[in-house]
């Protein structure tokens, strides 16, 4: 379990290398050519309003976290928000694997490593479904 401690500290800050540079050099000119710069600005406002939740959820699910990193940089999500919730999410994911492995041991290692993403995704879907049900039923 202690061997997982360095993982969340190093994975989140190292992801920041893609931040604003790729967007300004490649994506912004393409958006301007096609006339979508204004729509992207609207997207950026919505993304930044929900940014902490987006980073947290993406960090816990098997979705490619690099996409969230690039989107966070392109929309200029607050750096402290990104780093904080990246460390929480990625750390939670690392410890979700390390904890059961520490308790159960090597026999179930393959099962946990293969199906962790599925378990997180189903749990998240159930949680969101519960929120939606409460909102519309009560």
N, C-alpha and C positions, 0 to 999 in steps of 0.2 A: 504494500500500500504506500509506503514512503517513497518507493521508486517512482511513483506517479507525480510526486510533488513538483518537479521541475517542468513538467509538460505544459500545464496551463500558463505558467509564467513566461514560457518562451514562445508558445504558439501564437498568442494574441499580438504581442508587440511586433513580432517579425512579419505579421501579415500587413503591417502598415506601409510597406514599401510600394504598394500599388496605388495608394490613395489618390491624390489629385492629379498626379502627373499623366497617367493614362487617359483620364477623361479629357483634360484640357488639350492634349496633343492629338488625340485620335477621335474621340467621340463627339466633342463639342462642334468641330468643323462639319462633321457628317450631319449632326442634328440641324445645324444652320442651313446646310445645302437643301435638306428636305423640308425645312420649315417647321421642325418640331422642337425648336429650342424653348418656345413658350410652354409647350405641353410638358417638357422635361422639368421646367421650373415649377410647375404645379405638382408634378410627381415628387420633386425634391421637398416641397413643403409638407406633403402628406407623409413622405418617408421619414423626415426628421421629427414629425409629431409622434410617430409610432416607432422611432428608431431603436429605442432601448428594448422594446418587446420583440422587434424583428431580429435584432442581434441575439437576444436571449433564446428565442425559439429556434433560430437557424443553428445556433451553436449546440443545441441539444439534439437536433434531428440529424439524419444522415445526409441532408442537403449539402451541396458543395459550399463550404464556408467562404471560399475565395470569391464567390459571386456576391455575397453579402459585404465582404471587405471592399470590393471595387465599388459596389453601389453606395456604401457608406462614404467612401472617399469622393465619389462623383457628386453626391448630394451635400457634401461638407457637413456630415453628421458630426456633432460635437466629439472631439477626440477623447475627452475623458469618459463620455458616455460609452463610446465604442470600446475603449480599452477595458473599462470596468465590467461591462456586460459580456465582453468576450472572455475575460478571465473567469467570470462566474459560470458562464455556459460551458466553455471548454473544460474548465476544471470539474464541473459537475459531471460532464460526460466521461472524463478520465476516471474519476472516482467511482462512477456508476459501474465501470468495468472492474476497477481494482478492488472495490469493496467485496463484491460477491466472490471474486477469485481468491481473495484472502480468506474468506470464510469457508468456501466450498473446496477450493483447491484445484489442482490441474485437471481432474476428470471432466469437469464441465467447462473448461476454458474455451473449447471450440464452439460449443452451443452459445455461450454468452457473447463471444466475439462476432459470430455470424448474425445473431438475431437482436442485438442491442438496438440497432437503428429501427427495426420493426417495432420493438416494444415501445421505444420513445415516441415514434410516430403515432401508434395506436393510442397511447396514453394522452398525447397532445390532442388528437382528434376527439377523444372522449371528453377531455376537459373543455375544449372549445364548443363541442356539441352541448355539453351541460350548460355553459353560459348562454348559448343561443336559445336553448329550450327554456331556461329560466326567464330570459328576457321576453320571449313571445308568449309563454304560457301563463305567466303571473303578472 
